Amino acid sequence: MNAKYFYFILLFFALFSLSCRDKNYTIFSPGIINNRNCVGLFIEFTDTTTYAFISTFLSELQLNAQYINADSLFEIYMRIDSGNVSDYLSIFSNDSLVTSAIKAWPISSYPDSSTYILVTFKNYYSYQTSQNALKLINSLHGLTVLEVFAFISDAGIEVPKGQEQEWIRILKAYPFVTEVDLPVPAQPV
């Protein structure tokens, strides 16, 4: 698995578990989940798999989903070569294709001396949306696209403890499932 996807997944699990802190359970800790003897599995699906499809699929297999992520979003990380960061953020924030636009920190491979923005667009799987996003970016002049991050369709499920490997084998047999893994427990800092 690509390193940036690993960090994205790790960040997602950390943020998701913090958002669920008041529900009295821990997402994806090995062993007991929701006071039951279950183990969490992470399933990644093909890019075009919808929320409804994933939900129905898991329901038919009688698997309990801890979360389903099928938001077809994508982020574009850009360097500002000329112009004012607040002007760009305002333009992006007022566009119907955009869910968020923020000033971003430099990614390690880019110099600290430049200014960067990260824009999240809706509907990654629509050719028209991606073309409109590119038209918007190109019309603004003064921006250089450096990275494009696509959000994957995935789900976290729970299976009975001791049956993890069997469920991994079963789930990997489906053509729309690209990956099934046990979560990697967080390591203390």
C-alpha positions as CSV (number, residue, x, y, z in Angstrom):
1,M,0.0,0.0,0.0
2,N,1.3,3.4,-1.0
3,A,2.7,5.5,2.0
4,K,0.4,8.4,1.5
5,Y,-2.7,6.1,1.5
6,F,-1.3,4.5,4.7
7,Y,-1.0,7.9,6.4
8,F,-4.5,8.9,5.1
9,I,-6.0,5.7,6.5
10,L,-4.1,6.2,9.8
11,L,-5.3,9.8,10.1
12,F,-8.9,8.8,9.2
13,F,-9.0,6.1,11.9
14,A,-7.6,8.5,14.4
15,L,-10.1,11.2,13.6
16,F,-13.0,8.7,13.4
17,S,-12.1,7.2,16.7
18,L,-11.9,10.6,18.3
19,S,-15.3,11.6,16.9
20,C,-16.8,8.4,18.4
21,R,-15.2,8.7,21.8
22,D,-18.5,9.4,23.6
23,K,-20.1,6.2,22.3
24,N,-18.3,4.0,24.8
25,Y,-16.5,1.8,22.3
26,T,-13.2,1.8,20.5
27,I,-13.1,1.5,16.8
28,F,-10.9,-1.3,15.5
29,S,-9.0,-2.3,18.6
30,P,-8.0,-5.9,18.4
31,G,-10.2,-8.2,20.5
32,I,-13.4,-6.9,22.0
33,I,-15.6,-4.4,20.0
34,N,-18.8,-3.1,21.4
35,N,-18.4,-5.5,24.4
36,R,-18.6,-8.4,22.0
37,N,-15.9,-10.9,21.1
38,C,-15.3,-9.4,17.6
39,V,-12.3,-8.2,15.6
40,G,-12.3,-5.3,13.1
41,L,-11.5,-5.7,9.5
42,F,-10.7,-3.0,6.9
43,I,-12.2,-3.5,3.4
44,E,-11.3,-1.4,0.4
45,F,-13.6,-1.5,-2.6
46,T,-13.2,-0.5,-6.3
47,D,-13.4,3.2,-7.0
48,T,-17.0,3.2,-8.4
49,T,-18.6,1.3,-5.5
50,T,-21.4,3.3,-4.0
51,Y,-22.5,3.6,-0.3
52,A,-25.8,1.9,-1.1
53,F,-24.0,-1.0,-2.8
54,I,-21.5,-1.5,0.1
55,S,-24.3,-1.2,2.7
56,T,-26.4,-3.8,0.9
57,F,-23.4,-6.1,0.3
58,L,-22.4,-6.1,4.0
59,S,-26.1,-6.5,5.1
60,E,-26.5,-9.6,2.8
61,L,-23.4,-11.1,4.4
62,Q,-24.8,-10.2,7.9
63,L,-21.7,-8.2,8.7
64,N,-21.9,-5.3,11.1
65,A,-20.3,-2.1,9.6
66,Q,-18.5,0.2,12.0
67,Y,-18.3,2.8,9.1
68,I,-18.8,3.0,5.4
69,N,-16.9,5.6,3.4
70,A,-18.0,6.0,-0.2
71,D,-17.9,9.8,-0.5
72,S,-16.6,10.3,-4.0
73,L,-14.4,13.3,-3.1
74,F,-10.9,14.2,-4.3
75,E,-8.4,16.8,-3.1
76,I,-6.0,18.8,-5.1
77,Y,-2.9,20.2,-3.4
78,M,-1.6,23.3,-5.2
79,R,1.2,25.8,-4.9
80,I,0.4,29.5,-5.2
81,D,2.9,30.9,-7.7
82,S,1.3,34.4,-7.8
83,G,-1.7,36.1,-6.2
84,N,-3.2,36.3,-2.7
85,V,-4.0,33.1,-0.8
86,S,-7.2,34.6,0.7
87,D,-8.5,35.5,-2.9
88,Y,-8.0,31.9,-4.0
89,L,-9.6,30.4,-0.9
90,S,-12.6,32.7,-1.4
91,I,-13.0,31.8,-5.0
92,F,-12.8,28.0,-4.3
93,S,-15.1,28.3,-1.2
94,N,-17.8,29.9,-3.3
95,D,-17.8,27.3,-6.0
96,S,-20.5,24.6,-6.0
97,L,-17.9,21.9,-6.8
98,V,-15.9,22.5,-3.7
99,T,-16.6,21.2,-0.2
100,S,-13.6,22.9,1.5
101,A,-10.5,25.0,0.6
102,I,-7.8,25.7,3.2
103,K,-4.3,27.0,3.4
104,A,-2.1,24.0,3.7
105,W,1.3,23.1,5.2
106,P,4.1,22.1,2.8
107,I,4.3,18.4,2.2
108,S,7.8,17.2,3.0
109,S,9.0,17.1,-0.6
110,Y,8.0,20.8,-1.3
111,P,9.9,23.9,-0.1
112,D,8.7,25.7,3.1
113,S,9.1,29.1,1.3
114,S,6.0,28.6,-0.9
115,T,2.3,28.9,0.0
116,Y,0.0,26.0,-0.6
117,I,-3.7,25.3,-0.6
118,L,-5.7,22.1,-0.4
119,V,-9.1,22.1,-2.1
120,T,-11.6,19.2,-1.7
121,F,-13.9,18.7,-4.7
122,K,-17.2,16.7,-4.8
123,N,-17.9,13.7,-7.0
124,Y,-14.5,12.4,-8.1
125,Y,-16.1,9.7,-10.3
126,S,-17.8,12.2,-12.5
127,Y,-15.7,13.0,-15.6
128,Q,-17.6,16.3,-15.9
129,T,-16.8,17.3,-12.3
130,S,-13.1,16.6,-12.8
131,Q,-13.1,18.5,-16.1
132,N,-14.9,21.5,-14.4
133,A,-12.4,21.4,-11.5
134,L,-9.5,21.6,-14.0
135,K,-11.2,24.4,-15.9
136,L,-11.7,26.4,-12.7
137,I,-8.0,25.9,-11.6
138,N,-6.7,26.8,-15.0
139,S,-8.9,29.9,-15.2
140,L,-7.4,31.3,-12.0
141,H,-3.8,31.4,-13.3
142,G,-1.0,31.5,-10.7
143,L,-1.6,28.0,-9.3
144,T,0.4,24.8,-9.9
145,V,-1.2,21.5,-9.2
146,L,1.2,19.3,-7.3
147,E,-0.8,16.3,-6.0
148,V,-4.3,14.8,-6.4
149,F,-5.6,12.6,-3.6
150,A,-8.6,10.4,-4.3
151,F,-10.7,9.2,-1.4
152,I,-11.2,5.5,-1.5
153,S,-14.4,3.5,-1.0
154,D,-13.9,1.5,2.1
155,A,-15.6,0.1,5.2
156,G,-14.7,-1.1,8.6
157,I,-16.6,-4.2,9.8
158,E,-16.5,-6.6,12.7
159,V,-16.2,-10.3,12.5
160,P,-16.1,-13.0,15.2
161,K,-12.7,-13.3,16.8
162,G,-10.9,-16.4,15.4
163,Q,-12.7,-16.1,12.0
164,E,-10.7,-13.2,10.7
165,Q,-8.7,-15.1,8.1
166,E,-11.7,-16.9,6.8
167,W,-13.6,-13.6,6.3
168,I,-10.5,-12.1,4.6
169,R,-10.5,-15.1,2.2
170,I,-14.2,-14.8,1.5
171,L,-14.2,-11.1,1.0
172,K,-11.2,-11.0,-1.3
173,A,-13.0,-13.4,-3.6
174,Y,-15.4,-10.6,-4.7
175,P,-14.3,-8.7,-7.8
176,F,-15.3,-5.3,-6.4
177,V,-13.2,-5.8,-3.2
178,T,-9.6,-4.6,-3.8
179,E,-8.2,-5.2,-0.3
180,V,-9.1,-6.7,3.1
181,D,-6.8,-6.2,6.1
182,L,-6.7,-6.4,9.8
183,P,-6.1,-2.9,11.1
184,V,-2.6,-2.1,12.3
185,P,-2.8,-1.1,16.0
186,A,-1.5,2.3,16.8
187,Q,2.0,2.3,18.3
188,P,2.8,4.4,21.3
189,V,4.9,7.5,20.6
